[in-house]
Amino acid sequence: MGAEELKRTYLVVVDDSPEAAVALRFAARRAAKTNGRIEVLGIVEPQDFVQFGGVQAAIEEEQRLRIQGVVSASVGEILDEAGIEPVIIVQQGEPVKTVRDYVGEREEVAALVLGAAPHGNPGPLVSNFCGNDAGKLPCPIMLIPGSLTDDRLEQLS
């Protein structure tokens, strides 16, 4: 077994929400303190509009580029502060199924790190994996409140 195989991997699902950025910062700090790794998953949701295949493909490609930009921007912030180079994955699909399938295929994922919105609905992934599918994933779920400050994140990680 190589050293890379022994590293604990934190999977963070990132979108353009502030709580996703908080979850990513937490995971980066946690990975730095535990000599772990980060995998960042961006999900491109399929479009309902299918009348013109070319238009749908263009919409999906635009969405993919937007998610890659969000992921890259978030990653850029943590590289300097944590000294970690995350693996960035962008997949297309329905978010809950995509996350469930991704985690199920990778034994190296030690925790799924999700950010919860500070107000109202905590988000669809949080609602699902901490509700209907609680206990069904092969790894723990770390639920990070989106309202945490950087100082508090540092204390908790």
Secondary structure, DSSP 8 states (H G I E B T S, - for coil): --HHHHS-EEEEE--SSHHHHHHHHHHHHHHHHTT-EEEEEEEE---S--SSHHHHHHHHHHHHHHHHHHHHHHHHHHHHHH----EEEEEES-HHHHHHHHHHT-TTEEEEEEEE-SSSS--HHHHIIIIITTT-SSS-EEEEETT--HHHHHHH-
